[in-house]
Amino acid sequence: MSSVIDEKECPECDNLHGFWEISTSGLEYFFCDKCGYSVNNENGKSKHYGGIGAYHIVFSGGGGQMGSFKTKKDVIGFEEDFKKEGFFKNGVEEKAVEVYYYFKKDGKWFIKDLILDKEYPVIIKEMFDRLERK
């Protein structure tokens, strides 16, 4: 089985860097690493999953993990887990060096960095991404 992977704009939040993959077996997959929206399309049967945000964890060895939040309870649990331990580790005990997530507040997207305990608007990052594409 082989596949093609590319970036695709998210239909929900206009993120230019959504992850899109299509394989020779007929599976098509899309995941937005900003709003958490995802689509699984296998042999014409499509499943859409809405999200309210997405998290990113980068580990000291260079690996990472991403996922989406479906509910506010998911976001609260993610923050509580981090605060309880003060860090995240992966299966080979590498400590997380970046932990952040995207969320929407008052109609605008923000990033919350759990290690630095700061939040800031996404617009600045997106502005540079759009300029880079032109």
Helices and strands as residue ranges (DSSP letters): E 3-8, E 18-23, E 27-31, E 38-42, E 45-49, E 53-59, E 64-69, H 72-85, E 96-105, E 108-113, E 118-121, H 123-133
